[in-house]
Amino acid sequence: MIAGFVVHLQYLSVESPLRMKNRLSCLTFAILGALLLILAPLSFSASASKDISAEKQVFRFNVSPNGYPPYLIVHQNQPSGIMWDVVSVVAQRLGYKVIAEQIPRKRVDQMLLEGYIDGTPRAREWADDPEQFLFTDPVVDIEEVFFVPAKSGFSYQSPDDLISKTIVTHLGYRYPLLEPYFEEGRIRRFDVSRDKDMFTFVLHGDRFDAAIADRLVGKWILRNEGLRQQFDISSESISNYGFRLMLRKDWQSFANRFNEELAKMKKNGELDTILANYR
């Protein structure tokens, strides 16, 4: 191979200057072409990596098909509400774009684990398998109470007061304090898929005694439906839980930064301003 290269150099040395110049030009172009072929895939790979990195700055947030007003409000595919507003503000500061996904309650956990969504609002106590997920600090507190027809004489101090009664509940929701009573049949539950329908059943159904809902959620619905005067609200609650973001466990870094920004919002009054918009 070396001998051939020497012969080639000897051949070049006896060529005319013009012919040698042409050969050198061709050789230069050939080398440049080879370099371009080598570097182009590297450039494309770097560009692709940059695009993939940019695509990862998206937070797919479940708002459910019917929302959960005033925490999540879905109107003409335009979400709003307390949780949506807080998540949007924090995500923007962290460099994420929030995309709303409307996932039915029974499919949420699996779709979160499989990566179709990145987060959903949830109290840790409501999760069937909370150890599978990661939870942020509470954004707000959820207080579940009973809503009953006005002047019905309904009174609640403990679950024993509900024995033999039928309670309207939200489909897919867990009520830890009452679960043993439901399982044993001492208290009957009647599930509906929309929060608004819970109050309709209680008001117009003879066999229903009360509905369970978050105090703020119930007041919001009754006010918007013009039904506030037709319901009484129990002073005692059956639960008081922190309403958080439920994430996959590989979102620990996001959760840490979310908690930091949330703490700032609580301290500087931003969270109170958002809450005031929905009360």
Backbone bond lengths (Angstrom), bond angles and torsions (degrees), N, CA, C in turn:
res aa  C-N    CA-C-N  psi(-1)  N-CA   C-N-CA  omega(-1)  CA-C   N-CA-C  phi
1 M - - - 1.469 - - 1.525 110.20 -
2 I 1.403 116.63 -41.84 1.472 121.46 179.08 1.510 110.30 -65.84
3 A 1.356 114.32 -41.10 1.468 118.56 179.87 1.511 110.66 -61.20
4 G 1.334 115.90 -41.20 1.467 120.03 179.17 1.508 111.15 -63.19
5 F 1.339 117.07 -38.33 1.469 121.32 -179.29 1.529 109.96 -66.34
6 V 1.388 116.08 -38.59 1.479 120.70 178.36 1.513 110.05 -64.04
7 V 1.338 116.42 -45.27 1.473 120.58 178.73 1.511 110.16 -59.53
8 H 1.384 115.38 -39.92 1.466 119.67 -179.36 1.528 110.48 -64.06
9 L 1.337 116.77 -39.38 1.464 120.18 178.10 1.525 111.03 -66.10
10 Q 1.363 115.35 -40.38 1.458 119.22 178.00 1.522 110.54 -62.41
11 Y 1.325 114.88 -37.42 1.462 119.52 179.83 1.519 110.62 -66.07
12 L 1.349 114.82 -40.37 1.456 119.33 179.22 1.524 111.14 -65.36
13 S 1.352 116.64 -33.46 1.460 120.32 -175.92 1.512 112.65 -67.69
14 V 1.341 118.20 -24.47 1.462 120.64 -178.36 1.511 111.14 -98.75
15 E 1.375 116.41 -2.34 1.452 118.70 179.23 1.520 109.63 -76.25
16 S 1.308 115.34 160.61 1.466 120.72 176.96 1.510 108.86 -67.75
17 P 1.337 119.02 150.23 1.471 121.73 179.56 1.517 112.26 -56.13
18 L 1.340 117.81 -39.96 1.459 120.27 -178.41 1.513 111.03 -64.95
19 R 1.338 115.27 -43.61 1.462 118.69 -179.18 1.524 111.03 -66.62
20 M 1.342 114.59 -38.25 1.464 118.82 178.60 1.519 110.33 -64.45
21 K 1.342 116.71 -39.29 1.472 120.73 179.62 1.522 110.78 -62.20
22 N 1.343 115.81 -41.27 1.467 119.98 178.76 1.523 111.35 -63.74
23 R 1.330 115.11 -40.99 1.462 118.67 -179.98 1.538 111.01 -64.53
24 L 1.350 115.05 -42.36 1.462 118.73 179.55 1.522 111.38 -64.20
25 S 1.333 117.35 -37.02 1.468 121.08 177.95 1.521 110.42 -63.69
26 C 1.318 115.43 -44.19 1.471 119.46 178.92 1.525 110.98 -62.22
27 L 1.358 114.98 -41.07 1.458 119.66 179.80 1.531 110.82 -63.96
28 T 1.340 115.02 -40.57 1.478 119.88 179.13 1.515 110.90 -61.85
29 F 1.331 116.39 -47.04 1.470 120.45 179.24 1.525 111.66 -62.24
30 A 1.324 115.69 -37.39 1.465 119.66 179.67 1.525 111.01 -64.39
31 I 1.360 115.07 -42.51 1.466 119.38 179.18 1.519 110.84 -64.76
32 L 1.350 116.34 -44.22 1.463 120.49 178.98 1.527 111.42 -61.27
33 G 1.341 115.39 -40.33 1.462 119.34 179.04 1.521 111.82 -62.72
34 A 1.341 115.18 -41.17 1.462 119.46 179.40 1.523 111.26 -64.70
35 L 1.348 115.22 -40.78 1.463 119.24 178.52 1.523 111.61 -62.53
36 L 1.338 116.05 -40.68 1.465 120.04 179.05 1.521 111.19 -62.31
37 L 1.339 115.55 -40.57 1.463 119.64 179.16 1.526 111.40 -63.93
38 I 1.343 115.65 -33.52 1.466 119.41 -179.58 1.521 111.51 -76.34
39 L 1.354 115.40 -41.97 1.467 120.19 -173.75 1.519 113.55 -79.46
40 A 1.343 117.38 -28.28 1.470 120.35 -176.38 1.524 112.57 -58.67
41 P 1.352 118.79 -47.62 1.472 118.23 178.37 1.524 112.54 -61.68
42 L 1.375 115.53 -35.86 1.456 118.29 179.20 1.514 111.09 -64.77
43 S 1.350 115.52 -41.43 1.465 120.24 179.03 1.518 110.46 -64.31
44 F 1.343 116.28 -42.40 1.470 120.87 179.20 1.520 110.81 -63.59
45 S 1.372 114.28 -40.20 1.458 118.65 -179.77 1.521 111.07 -63.47
46 A 1.338 116.55 -41.73 1.464 120.36 179.13 1.512 110.81 -64.18
47 S 1.356 114.96 -40.84 1.467 119.23 179.40 1.516 110.83 -65.30
48 A 1.342 115.93 -42.00 1.462 120.35 -179.99 1.524 110.66 -63.61
49 S 1.350 115.48 -40.98 1.458 118.95 179.07 1.513 111.10 -62.40
50 K 1.341 115.25 -38.49 1.465 119.80 178.61 1.521 110.78 -64.19
51 D 1.355 116.15 -41.45 1.466 120.30 179.27 1.518 111.03 -64.69
52 I 1.335 116.37 -42.86 1.461 120.61 -179.86 1.519 110.09 -62.60
53 S 1.354 115.49 -41.72 1.456 119.62 178.75 1.511 111.11 -60.39
54 A 1.363 115.11 -40.77 1.464 119.36 179.99 1.522 110.69 -66.30
55 E 1.347 116.52 -38.61 1.455 120.27 -179.24 1.527 111.37 -64.28
56 K 1.321 117.83 -28.16 1.458 120.73 -178.26 1.523 112.10 -71.28
57 Q 1.339 117.80 -17.35 1.457 120.64 -179.62 1.528 111.00 -82.81
58 V 1.308 115.78 49.37 1.462 122.83 178.24 1.525 107.81 -128.75
59 F 1.325 116.37 136.04 1.461 121.49 177.48 1.518 108.01 -116.99
60 R 1.337 116.03 108.70 1.467 121.45 -179.23 1.525 108.56 -87.99
61 F 1.320 114.49 109.72 1.463 121.95 -169.26 1.521 110.51 -111.05
62 N 1.330 116.37 124.44 1.465 120.46 179.83 1.523 111.10 -76.74
63 V 1.335 115.74 126.22 1.470 120.83 176.28 1.524 111.00 -112.04
64 S 1.335 116.82 -1.17 1.469 125.37 -178.65 1.526 111.05 65.84
65 P 1.330 118.04 155.20 1.474 120.88 -176.79 1.527 113.41 -60.94
66 N 1.322 117.26 -36.28 1.466 120.73 -176.59 1.518 113.46 -107.33
67 G 1.323 117.26 2.26 1.447 120.07 -177.95 1.520 112.01 70.35
68 Y 1.305 115.73 -168.58 1.460 123.20 176.75 1.528 106.81 -153.03
69 P 1.350 115.52 68.80 1.471 119.92 -172.32 1.529 112.00 -65.63
70 P 1.349 116.21 142.82 1.473 128.28 3.60 1.524 114.15 -91.69
71 Y 1.341 118.00 9.87 1.461 120.11 179.42 1.521 110.93 -73.99
72 L 1.325 116.15 -39.83 1.467 122.58 175.50 1.518 107.83 -137.22
73 I 1.307 116.16 123.85 1.462 121.28 179.89 1.521 107.89 -123.16
74 V 1.328 116.29 124.60 1.464 121.31 178.75 1.519 107.93 -113.87
75 H 1.316 116.12 110.22 1.464 121.36 -179.06 1.518 108.83 -131.48
76 Q 1.350 116.03 114.01 1.466 121.89 -179.26 1.528 110.57 52.60
77 N 1.333 114.79 44.49 1.465 122.69 177.68 1.523 113.56 63.82
78 Q 1.329 117.10 12.37 1.457 120.83 176.72 1.527 108.93 -109.12
79 P 1.335 117.96 104.12 1.462 120.20 -176.19 1.524 112.88 -76.24
80 S 1.314 114.84 153.07 1.462 122.34 173.13 1.520 106.11 -155.95
81 G 1.313 117.31 -166.83 1.456 120.41 179.91 1.520 111.84 112.21
82 I 1.320 115.48 167.90 1.464 121.36 -175.25 1.526 112.02 -58.53
83 M 1.331 117.41 -53.00 1.465 120.37 -177.55 1.520 111.39 -65.83
84 W 1.327 116.61 -40.86 1.467 119.92 179.11 1.525 110.51 -61.76
85 D 1.320 116.80 -44.95 1.466 120.12 -178.21 1.524 111.33 -63.81
86 V 1.323 116.74 -43.36 1.466 120.11 -179.83 1.522 110.78 -65.03
87 V 1.330 116.38 -47.83 1.465 120.34 -179.53 1.527 110.58 -61.46
88 S 1.316 117.81 -40.89 1.465 121.38 -179.50 1.521 111.33 -62.77
89 V 1.332 116.55 -44.26 1.469 120.56 -179.62 1.525 110.83 -64.06
90 V 1.330 116.42 -48.77 1.463 120.34 -177.63 1.528 111.03 -66.17
91 A 1.331 116.55 -45.23 1.467 120.25 -178.11 1.524 111.11 -60.51
92 Q 1.306 117.27 -40.72 1.464 120.64 178.60 1.527 110.77 -60.58
93 R 1.306 116.63 -41.36 1.466 120.45 179.43 1.524 112.26 -68.39
94 L 1.318 115.96 -25.80 1.468 120.29 178.85 1.520 112.46 -91.09
95 G 1.338 116.77 -1.16 1.458 120.32 178.19 1.510 114.94 87.21
96 Y 1.328 117.26 23.07 1.462 121.78 179.84 1.524 110.95 -111.03
97 K 1.314 114.82 147.06 1.459 121.53 170.85 1.526 107.79 -100.01
98 V 1.331 117.28 129.31 1.464 121.33 -178.44 1.524 109.96 -91.51
99 I 1.322 115.77 127.11 1.463 122.27 176.25 1.527 108.04 -114.98
100 A 1.322 116.39 125.48 1.469 121.34 -178.75 1.524 110.60 -80.60
101 E 1.326 116.24 132.32 1.461 122.60 175.54 1.528 108.39 -123.31
102 Q 1.321 116.71 135.77 1.467 121.17 -178.31 1.529 109.18 -105.42
103 I 1.322 115.94 92.21 1.462 122.33 -175.07 1.528 110.07 -108.73
104 P 1.340 118.62 129.37 1.472 121.00 176.26 1.525 111.09 -59.58
105 R 1.311 116.01 146.37 1.467 122.10 -173.26 1.523 113.19 -52.82
106 K 1.322 118.26 -42.34 1.463 120.55 -174.55 1.528 113.08 -71.84
107 R 1.327 117.50 -14.07 1.468 120.34 -178.78 1.521 112.33 -104.22
108 V 1.323 116.84 -6.84 1.465 120.29 -171.58 1.521 112.63 -61.56
109 D 1.336 117.70 -50.99 1.463 120.44 -174.06 1.523 111.90 -59.10
110 Q 1.326 116.86 -46.70 1.455 120.34 -178.09 1.521 111.49 -66.41
111 M 1.319 117.17 -40.59 1.462 120.28 -179.69 1.524 111.15 -69.59
112 L 1.317 116.69 -28.86 1.461 119.93 174.59 1.523 110.43 -69.72
113 L 1.323 116.83 -45.51 1.464 120.84 179.40 1.523 111.77 -63.20
114 E 1.330 116.82 -34.24 1.465 121.08 -177.99 1.522 112.81 -85.61
115 G 1.323 117.64 -3.81 1.455 120.43 174.42 1.510 116.21 88.93
116 Y 1.329 117.73 8.49 1.469 119.37 177.87 1.529 111.17 -72.26
117 I 1.334 116.34 -29.69 1.460 121.57 171.85 1.527 107.02 -129.11
118 D 1.322 116.06 163.86 1.463 120.18 -176.98 1.520 113.24 -108.62
119 G 1.328 116.93 -20.71 1.454 119.19 -178.97 1.513 112.25 -164.14
120 T 1.322 115.46 158.99 1.464 121.96 177.71 1.521 107.95 -149.96
121 P 1.331 119.29 149.91 1.463 120.31 175.06 1.532 109.48 -72.03
122 R 1.316 116.44 136.36 1.466 118.51 -179.61 1.531 109.70 -165.78
123 A 1.289 115.97 140.74 1.464 120.43 166.27 1.524 106.92 -81.88
124 R 1.309 117.21 138.87 1.463 120.08 -179.26 1.530 110.84 -56.78
125 E 1.316 116.27 -35.54 1.465 121.06 -177.47 1.523 112.48 -70.01
126 W 1.325 117.79 -16.59 1.461 121.09 179.81 1.525 112.45 -87.99
127 A 1.308 117.43 -13.71 1.464 120.98 -175.65 1.526 110.75 -77.09
128 D 1.332 116.06 137.90 1.465 120.44 178.14 1.526 111.26 -68.47
129 D 1.347 116.47 -40.80 1.467 121.81 179.46 1.526 109.06 -131.43
130 P 1.321 117.50 73.58 1.469 120.20 -174.77 1.520 114.05 -60.77
131 E 1.344 117.45 -26.00 1.461 119.74 -178.71 1.528 112.37 -67.94
132 Q 1.326 117.27 -15.57 1.461 120.15 178.24 1.524 112.80 -78.79
133 F 1.317 116.52 -12.24 1.458 120.12 -171.12 1.528 112.19 -124.88
134 L 1.326 113.29 172.90 1.457 122.27 177.69 1.523 107.80 -115.79
135 F 1.328 116.92 136.97 1.462 120.89 -177.78 1.525 110.50 -120.60
136 T 1.330 115.54 139.38 1.459 120.08 175.18 1.527 109.59 -80.89
137 D 1.319 115.36 178.51 1.463 119.68 171.08 1.527 108.80 -65.53
138 P 1.342 118.43 157.36 1.468 120.15 -179.88 1.526 111.89 -64.01
139 V 1.317 115.35 135.94 1.465 120.41 173.67 1.525 108.72 -83.50
140 V 1.328 116.36 -48.02 1.468 123.10 176.55 1.529 107.85 -142.56
141 D 1.308 116.48 171.11 1.468 121.58 176.12 1.525 110.12 -101.54
142 I 1.325 114.65 138.22 1.462 121.91 176.10 1.529 108.28 -102.00
143 E 1.330 116.62 127.54 1.464 121.29 177.95 1.525 108.63 -120.27
144 E 1.326 116.34 108.44 1.461 120.81 -178.36 1.527 110.67 -87.89
145 V 1.330 115.05 126.93 1.465 121.77 -177.77 1.522 109.12 -133.39
146 F 1.327 116.35 177.62 1.463 121.58 179.03 1.528 110.53 -101.72
147 F 1.315 114.54 136.37 1.463 122.02 173.79 1.526 107.13 -112.20
148 V 1.326 116.02 124.71 1.470 121.16 -175.57 1.523 109.44 -132.54
149 P 1.343 116.94 156.97 1.469 119.03 177.01 1.530 110.68 -57.42
150 A 1.318 116.07 140.75 1.464 120.90 -178.54 1.528 111.20 -56.79
151 K 1.319 115.18 138.39 1.468 123.20 176.96 1.533 112.76 61.84
152 S 1.329 115.96 29.23 1.470 119.39 179.23 1.523 112.03 -82.14
153 G 1.317 116.95 -14.37 1.459 119.91 -178.28 1.517 113.44 81.52
154 F 1.336 117.58 7.87 1.466 121.83 -179.80 1.528 109.68 -67.18
155 S 1.326 115.36 137.10 1.460 120.95 178.24 1.520 109.14 -138.60
156 Y 1.333 116.51 137.50 1.467 119.73 179.45 1.525 110.68 -132.32
157 Q 1.329 114.89 125.30 1.460 121.78 173.34 1.529 111.00 -125.18
158 S 1.346 115.51 -32.80 1.465 121.22 -179.92 1.525 108.32 -152.56
159 P 1.342 118.09 164.36 1.466 120.46 179.46 1.522 114.03 -56.01
160 D 1.315 117.81 -26.71 1.468 119.73 179.44 1.525 111.93 -62.26
161 D 1.324 116.96 -23.46 1.467 120.29 177.90 1.526 111.95 -69.69
162 L 1.337 116.46 -13.16 1.466 120.78 -176.21 1.524 112.75 -100.26
163 I 1.306 117.95 -3.32 1.465 120.90 -177.55 1.529 110.39 -57.70
164 S 1.333 114.13 132.63 1.474 125.28 -178.90 1.529 112.94 76.37
165 K 1.323 117.67 2.15 1.463 120.06 178.53 1.529 110.76 -94.97
166 T 1.341 115.93 160.80 1.467 122.22 176.60 1.524 108.42 -111.46
167 I 1.318 115.14 122.28 1.459 121.65 -175.53 1.526 109.50 -110.77
168 V 1.318 116.40 130.47 1.464 120.91 176.68 1.525 108.02 -81.06
169 T 1.325 115.86 125.59 1.464 121.79 -175.75 1.522 110.22 -127.67
170 H 1.313 114.97 166.96 1.459 120.26 -179.90 1.525 109.79 -87.31
171 L 1.324 116.16 132.28 1.465 121.60 179.74 1.532 110.99 -56.27
172 G 1.329 115.77 127.58 1.457 120.78 176.57 1.516 114.98 86.73
173 Y 1.323 117.87 -5.54 1.462 120.65 -179.25 1.527 110.58 -88.46
174 R 1.329 115.09 147.30 1.460 121.29 177.02 1.524 109.54 -107.36
175 Y 1.331 114.84 142.47 1.461 121.55 177.85 1.530 107.02 -127.11
176 P 1.334 117.50 85.26 1.472 121.65 -170.84 1.521 114.76 -50.17
177 L 1.321 117.72 -40.66 1.462 120.03 -178.21 1.523 112.14 -64.90
178 L 1.333 116.30 -31.57 1.467 120.44 -175.14 1.524 113.65 -100.21
179 E 1.326 118.04 -9.17 1.465 120.93 -175.15 1.529 113.22 -54.43
180 P 1.330 119.99 -45.31 1.480 118.63 179.27 1.529 112.40 -59.91
181 Y 1.311 116.89 -36.14 1.470 121.02 179.69 1.532 110.75 -69.74
182 F 1.333 116.22 -39.12 1.467 119.96 177.83 1.526 110.45 -64.99
183 E 1.334 115.89 -44.21 1.465 120.64 -177.11 1.529 111.58 -64.45
184 E 1.312 116.26 -35.31 1.469 120.39 -179.03 1.523 112.47 -86.00
185 G 1.332 116.46 -7.50 1.458 120.14 179.09 1.515 114.43 80.08
186 R 1.319 117.21 8.13 1.469 119.36 -179.99 1.532 111.29 -74.36
187 I 1.323 115.26 -26.95 1.464 121.49 171.17 1.520 106.55 -125.81
188 R 1.307 117.32 133.94 1.467 121.23 179.79 1.531 109.68 -97.18
189 R 1.330 115.47 140.26 1.456 119.93 175.42 1.525 109.44 -115.48
190 F 1.317 115.29 144.37 1.465 121.96 178.47 1.526 106.67 -125.57
191 D 1.345 116.02 113.11 1.463 121.23 -173.22 1.523 112.87 -87.98
192 V 1.311 115.94 138.50 1.466 122.52 170.85 1.524 107.57 -131.73
193 S 1.327 116.36 155.80 1.465 120.41 -173.55 1.522 114.22 -90.71
194 R 1.331 117.44 -18.06 1.467 119.79 -178.72 1.528 110.31 -119.49
195 D 1.316 115.68 135.29 1.467 120.14 -178.67 1.521 111.70 -57.63
196 K 1.326 116.78 -40.92 1.459 120.49 -177.47 1.525 111.67 -61.00
197 D 1.331 116.82 -36.10 1.466 120.72 -178.06 1.526 112.66 -68.57
198 M 1.326 117.04 -23.79 1.461 120.03 -179.84 1.526 110.62 -58.85
199 F 1.316 115.85 -40.88 1.467 120.19 -176.98 1.530 111.31 -74.85
200 T 1.317 116.28 -31.67 1.467 120.18 177.07 1.520 110.71 -64.64
201 F 1.335 116.31 -44.60 1.466 120.29 179.37 1.527 111.43 -62.50
202 V 1.314 116.56 -44.51 1.468 119.88 -178.60 1.521 111.05 -65.07
203 L 1.324 116.29 -39.00 1.463 120.22 -175.46 1.521 112.53 -74.07
204 H 1.342 116.48 -35.27 1.465 119.65 -172.88 1.526 114.29 -113.81
205 G 1.327 117.54 -3.69 1.462 119.48 179.41 1.514 111.60 -103.24
206 D 1.319 116.91 125.05 1.469 120.82 -176.14 1.528 113.16 -68.42
207 R 1.334 117.01 -24.91 1.464 118.59 -173.80 1.528 113.74 -94.12
208 F 1.327 117.16 5.83 1.466 120.24 -179.15 1.526 110.10 -109.34
209 D 1.324 115.60 134.53 1.467 120.30 -174.18 1.525 113.78 -99.72
210 A 1.323 117.34 -33.62 1.464 119.94 -176.55 1.523 109.41 -164.11
211 A 1.320 115.28 163.45 1.465 121.49 174.44 1.523 108.29 -121.28
212 I 1.327 115.99 144.20 1.465 120.72 175.92 1.525 108.53 -101.24
213 A 1.319 115.94 128.09 1.464 120.37 176.74 1.520 109.21 -156.13
214 D 1.310 115.46 158.96 1.457 119.56 172.44 1.528 108.89 -61.59
215 R 1.317 116.66 142.23 1.466 120.50 -175.95 1.529 111.58 -57.79
216 L 1.327 116.76 -45.60 1.464 120.11 -178.21 1.526 111.39 -69.07
217 V 1.343 116.50 -39.07 1.470 120.97 178.29 1.523 110.16 -61.70
218 G 1.340 115.97 -48.39 1.460 119.88 -178.94 1.514 112.68 -61.39
219 K 1.314 116.83 -45.52 1.468 120.40 179.40 1.524 111.28 -61.92
220 W 1.327 115.87 -39.02 1.469 120.78 179.60 1.530 110.46 -61.65
221 I 1.334 115.81 -48.19 1.465 120.27 -178.24 1.525 110.98 -65.10
222 L 1.315 117.22 -47.46 1.468 120.49 -178.12 1.528 111.44 -62.58
223 R 1.316 116.80 -38.54 1.462 119.48 178.59 1.527 111.05 -65.81
224 N 1.326 116.35 -43.24 1.467 120.08 -178.47 1.521 112.84 -72.99
225 E 1.336 117.06 -24.32 1.460 121.05 178.89 1.528 112.26 -95.06
226 G 1.315 117.00 -1.50 1.465 120.38 -179.34 1.518 113.32 69.27
227 L 1.334 117.05 30.87 1.468 121.26 -175.33 1.530 113.47 -114.32
228 R 1.312 117.58 6.95 1.469 119.21 -172.80 1.523 112.99 -55.92
229 Q 1.311 118.30 -39.39 1.464 121.32 -176.33 1.525 112.81 -74.58
230 Q 1.331 116.20 -10.43 1.461 119.28 -177.45 1.525 112.97 -95.32
231 F 1.317 117.03 2.39 1.467 120.65 -178.51 1.524 111.57 -131.33
232 D 1.324 114.07 146.26 1.461 121.90 167.96 1.526 108.05 -106.06
233 I 1.318 115.60 153.89 1.465 121.12 -178.69 1.518 108.76 -122.50
234 S 1.327 116.31 131.47 1.467 119.59 -178.77 1.527 110.41 -66.56
235 S 1.312 115.92 143.71 1.468 119.83 177.29 1.524 110.61 -77.94
236 E 1.321 116.24 -32.48 1.462 121.03 177.75 1.528 110.02 -84.29
237 S 1.313 116.10 143.68 1.463 120.85 178.72 1.521 109.88 -110.13
238 I 1.327 115.97 160.39 1.466 119.40 176.54 1.524 111.06 -98.71
239 S 1.331 116.99 -10.81 1.460 119.81 179.01 1.517 109.87 -163.31
240 N 1.325 114.02 156.59 1.461 121.36 173.96 1.524 106.30 -145.88
241 Y 1.318 116.07 99.12 1.456 121.16 -173.12 1.524 111.52 -120.01
242 G 1.324 114.91 155.01 1.454 120.15 174.29 1.521 110.08 -79.79
243 F 1.327 116.77 129.62 1.467 122.46 178.20 1.520 107.42 -92.48
244 R 1.310 117.24 117.10 1.459 123.44 -169.71 1.521 111.53 -125.06
245 L 1.323 115.25 -177.66 1.459 120.64 166.19 1.517 107.58 -96.58
246 M 1.321 116.43 132.81 1.459 121.88 173.99 1.522 107.39 -103.41
247 L 1.334 116.01 123.57 1.459 122.83 -174.36 1.521 110.08 -125.79
248 R 1.345 114.74 169.70 1.464 118.70 169.32 1.528 108.87 -74.13
249 K 1.310 116.42 157.10 1.458 120.17 -175.78 1.526 113.21 -67.65
250 D 1.336 117.85 -20.03 1.460 118.85 179.07 1.535 112.66 -81.82
251 W 1.338 116.76 6.09 1.464 121.58 177.42 1.529 111.05 -102.89
252 Q 1.325 117.50 29.81 1.463 121.19 -177.81 1.527 112.10 -60.60
253 S 1.328 116.67 -42.29 1.469 119.85 -179.92 1.524 111.05 -61.39
254 F 1.336 116.21 -43.54 1.467 120.63 178.08 1.526 109.81 -62.04
255 A 1.330 116.73 -43.88 1.465 120.96 -178.73 1.527 111.19 -61.01
256 N 1.328 116.48 -42.14 1.466 120.08 179.63 1.524 111.28 -61.67
257 R 1.326 115.74 -45.90 1.471 119.37 -179.00 1.528 110.94 -70.40
258 F 1.344 116.64 -35.30 1.465 120.29 176.42 1.529 109.77 -60.81
259 N 1.319 116.44 -45.02 1.467 120.49 -179.65 1.527 111.60 -62.04
260 E 1.325 116.28 -38.20 1.468 120.15 179.11 1.525 110.91 -63.58
261 E 1.338 116.41 -46.22 1.465 120.19 -179.84 1.527 111.35 -68.14
262 L 1.333 116.35 -37.39 1.463 120.44 178.76 1.529 110.42 -62.95
263 A 1.318 116.97 -41.32 1.466 120.86 178.42 1.528 110.75 -61.35
264 K 1.328 116.33 -39.01 1.469 120.09 177.71 1.526 110.86 -64.34
265 M 1.343 116.15 -41.28 1.465 120.46 -179.64 1.526 111.51 -65.23
266 K 1.319 116.58 -35.87 1.464 119.99 177.93 1.527 110.81 -69.33
267 K 1.324 115.55 -36.60 1.464 120.16 -176.73 1.523 112.50 -75.45
268 N 1.347 116.84 -39.93 1.470 118.94 -175.02 1.529 113.91 -90.74
269 G 1.339 117.62 0.76 1.459 120.42 175.44 1.515 115.29 92.43
270 E 1.342 117.85 -1.24 1.471 120.43 179.89 1.523 111.52 -62.02
271 L 1.328 116.64 -41.61 1.464 119.85 -179.03 1.525 110.47 -65.09
272 D 1.317 116.92 -41.72 1.470 120.26 178.52 1.526 111.30 -61.11
273 T 1.324 116.61 -36.39 1.468 120.65 178.64 1.523 110.79 -64.75
274 I 1.336 116.30 -41.83 1.467 120.43 177.96 1.526 110.24 -64.66
275 L 1.322 117.05 -45.28 1.468 120.82 -179.83 1.524 111.21 -60.54
276 A 1.321 116.37 -38.58 1.469 120.37 -178.60 1.523 111.96 -63.17
277 N 1.325 116.73 -26.83 1.468 120.18 -179.86 1.521 112.73 -69.63
278 Y 1.334 117.29 -17.15 1.465 120.53 -174.42 1.528 112.90 -120.27
279 R 1.328 117.31 12.54 1.465 119.80 -179.47 1.515 110.74 -110.02
